[in-house]
Amino acid sequence: MIGPLSVSKILEELRSDVWDARLHFDIYRIYKHSSSRAKYWPAIITYGNFFSTSLRANFVAMVAALGRVFDNDPRNISMETLFKAEPKFQRIDAVGLAKARDLWKRKARSLRHQIVAHHAANTTPQEAFKRASITLDDIDELISMCERLMDVWTKHAGCHVHLLSSSKGDTLALLEALLPDRP
């Protein structure tokens, strides 16, 4: 990092990481959802290598983005960087922050360690989820908590950087386009 960053720049970078986590989560969840698998099975089978790679890539990207948000290395941009630059942000929605940190530490961080940062031999994402006792709903809630914190913090700083975009529509359109022609 070159020189100290402004609070607004730190918030912008954090918001970008939270947004990345949301986008990749949405794609991952669509791929994993039973209704998607039933409806789009012909496309998933036809393009199996693409979907298995995309599924893994979106999972890893989602967990990596969340890992950056909760990183405690002072050289990196994270919530800790924000709190070092402006300690009062820890007191803004302290309950929401405590809940997000707890869920990250108790469950989601182990996904990062087992699948993304340290690829344990023969560990699949499914096994890591089971060991961590975490569900996709837990991850969705963690990302939602981070989104709410970002909204509160950026409003407080007067630099609201809310991003209203989603990957759901594009992902579903891709799946529809890849379906074989139907009679």
C-alpha positions, 0 to 999 in steps of 0.5 A: 500500500502506498501512503495512507488511504482516505476513509472513502477509498477504504470504504470503496474498496471494501464495498467492491469486495462485498459486491464481488462476494454477492455476485459470485454467491448469486451465481454459485447459488443458482448453479447449486439450487435444485430447481436450477439443476432440474430445469437446466440439467441438459445444458449442465450436462452438455457443458459439464466442464464449463459448469464444474469449473464455473461452480468452483471458480465462483465458490472460490471467488466468493470466499476469497472476497469475504476473506478480504473483508475480514482480513486482519493483516494491516497491509491489506484493505479490510474492515481492520484497515477502516477501523485503524483509519477511523476507530469510530466505525467499530461503534456504528452498528456494533451489534451487526458488526459483532454478528458478522464477525462471529459468523465469519469466525465460527463458520465461514473462515474455515471454508477459506482455510480448507478450500481457498487458502490451504487446499486440504487433500481430498477435501471437497466444498461439500465436505468443508461445508459439512465440517464447518456446519455452514449452509448457503443460507448462512453465507447469504446472511453473512454477505447481507450483514456485510452489505448492511454494514457497508451501507451504514458506514458509507452513509455515515462517511458521506460517501455512499457507494451502493452498487445495485447490480446482480448477476442473477439475470445474466446467469439465468439468461446464459442457462436458458441460452445454453439449453438445447433446442426444444420441439 
